[in-house]
Structure formats: structure tokens, C-alpha cells
């Protein structure tokens, strides 16, 4: 724990320099501070219980998922400091990623909203607020990661575009 922030900064600098040496013109932070593509953002929200996770069983594996136990709120920006570090360490365009609201809604167990679309829309509002903060902080490109659209094509067809539109 004492060295985690320093190690993440070092790893981020290595990722930035690798991209620059490769000639990439829009640099990311390498997502070095994220446990996964969605957990860092998803578990930073209020209304989430990670202490007593829901256990999802998939192919013989137990996957802990945060439980939504109250109204989802974002107490503070999550990735603005990551963007500031990135921008301070490159003179190229910058790209930061956010998990999409549909995917976030599929990676938590809802014990509050009672409706998958309402959960996704609640996440969409928080992703939108984060995106606005990232734009204000100078993000050149913001990428939404939405891999779960393919896992639930019926839900994606019913409300996927609507929640992505709200996030943007």
C-alpha cells in the first residue's frame, strides 16, 4: 500500500513512453490504475456495497459483484487526476476511457432500483457527469467501453442506445 501510487505512476509513465516510441499520436494512460476496465469507476460510487458482494457463478468460478443498495451517486470525479497525470507527461493528444453505463449495470447486482433499464440510466447519468469533468480537464478523446452489449442483445436492443446517448 505504501508504494502503490508510486508504482502506478511508474507503470503509467512506461505506458506513455512506449506509445510515444511506437509513434501513436493519441496517448492513453495505459489504464494502470484500474483493477479492471470498470471496477475503478463502478466501485467509487455511493449506493454500492462491496463489503458483502453478490457472488456470481460462471463456469465453475465465483465472481464477486458489487451490490447496488441505494441511489447511485458520484461523490467526486474519479479519473480527472489520471488525466492530469497523463497530460503532464505527454505533449500529444490524450485519450481516457470510461466504462459504459450498460456494462456497469451488468456488473453489479441490483437490490435497489428493481429495473435493469433504470439501473443503466442511473449509471449513464454518472458517466455523463464524469465525462463533463474530463472534458473540462482537457481530455481530447473519451472512449466508452461497452463489451456487455453483446452479452445481453435483448437489453441492448431495448435500451442500450438510449443509455449510451444519455452517457454522452
N, C-alpha and C positions, 0 to 999 in steps of 0.2 A: 504493500500500500504506500509506503514512504517514497517509492521510486516510480509509481505508476504514471503520473503526469509527465515526468521527465522521459520515461521510456516511450510514451505515446508521442511526445513531441519529436524525439529522435526518429522514431519509425515514420512519422509524418514527413519529416524533412527528407528521409531516404526516398519515400514515395514521390515527393515533389521532384527531387533531383533526377530520379530515374525517368520520370515523364518528360522533364525538360531535355535530358540527354537523348531521349527517343524522338525528340522533335515534335512532341504533342503541343498543340497551340492553346488548348483549354485544359487547365490542370485541375485535378481533384486533390483532396487531402488524403486519398488512399483509404478512407474510412477506418483509420487506425484506432479511433476512439470508440468504435461501435462493437458491442458484443455480437450483434447480428445487424442485418440491414434495417431492422425495425425496432429492436428492443430498446436501444438508447432513447429514441423519441417516445416510444409507446409506454415505457415504464417510468418516464419522467413526469407523467401526468398525474393529476389528482383524480380520485374516483377509482383508482386501481389498487387492488390488493395483490402484492407479490409475495407476502409472507406466508399465505396459505393458498398456494396456486391450485388451479384446477389441473388435474393430470389427464392428459390426452394420450390414449394408447394407439400407436401407429406401428404396424409391422413388428410387434413384439417390443417396441421401445416405449418408454414413458417420457412424455414431453410436458414439462411444467408450463402452464399458460397463466398469465395474469388474469385475475377475475375483476370484472367491472362491477363495483359495488355501490357506486354513486355517480352523480353527474360528472362527466369528464370535463376537466378544466386544465388549462396550461398555466401554471403559476409564473413561468418566466420563459424567455426564449431558450431553446435547447442547443441549437447549432450555430448561433451567431459568433460565439468565441472561436469555434472551429474555423469558421470562415475568416475571421480576423487574423488568426494564425496563418492560414493559407495565404491570404492576401499580403501579409507582411513578409512572406518568404518566397514570393514569385512576382515577376513583372508581367506575367501572361494572364490571359483571361482565366476566370475561375468558375468551377462548377461544383455545386454542393448537392447532395442527394437527400431526399426525404422519403420516408415510407408513405405509400398511398393510403388513403382512408379505407378503401375496400379491403386491402390486405391487412391493415391494422385491425379491422373489425373481425377478421377471420382468425387472428392470432390472440384472441382474448375470449374468455368465457363471460357472456353477458348475464349478470344477475340483477340488472337494474332496469334497462330500457325495455326489454321484452319484445324487441322487434329488430331483426338484423339490419333493415334499412335505416332505422333511427340510430342505431349504433354507428353505422358507417357515416351517416350525416353528421353526427356529433364529432367523430374523428375528422371529417372533412373541414369543419369549421376551425378546428385547432391546427390542422395542417395549413390552412389558408392564413391564419394569424402568423404562423412560423414563417411561411413564405414571404409575407409582407415584411416581417422583421429582417429576413435575409436580403430582400431587395433593398431595404433602407440601409443595410450594412454594406451594400455594394456587390452582391452576387451578380455575376454575369449570366450564369445559367443555373437553373434549378431543375433537377431531374426528379420525377416521382417514380418510385419503384412500385409496381403493381403486379407481382407474379401470381397472386391468388385469383386474379380474374379467370385464369384458365382452370383453376381448381373448382370453381363454382360458376359454370357457364350460365345456369338459370338465373342466379342472383346478379351476375354481371349483366345479363340481358335486361333484367328488370330495373336495376338501379345503379349499375356500375358507372355509366357515363354521367348520370346526374351527380353522384358524389364526387367524381373526379372534377367535373365542372365547378362544383362548389369549392373544392380544394384550391382550384386555380382562380 
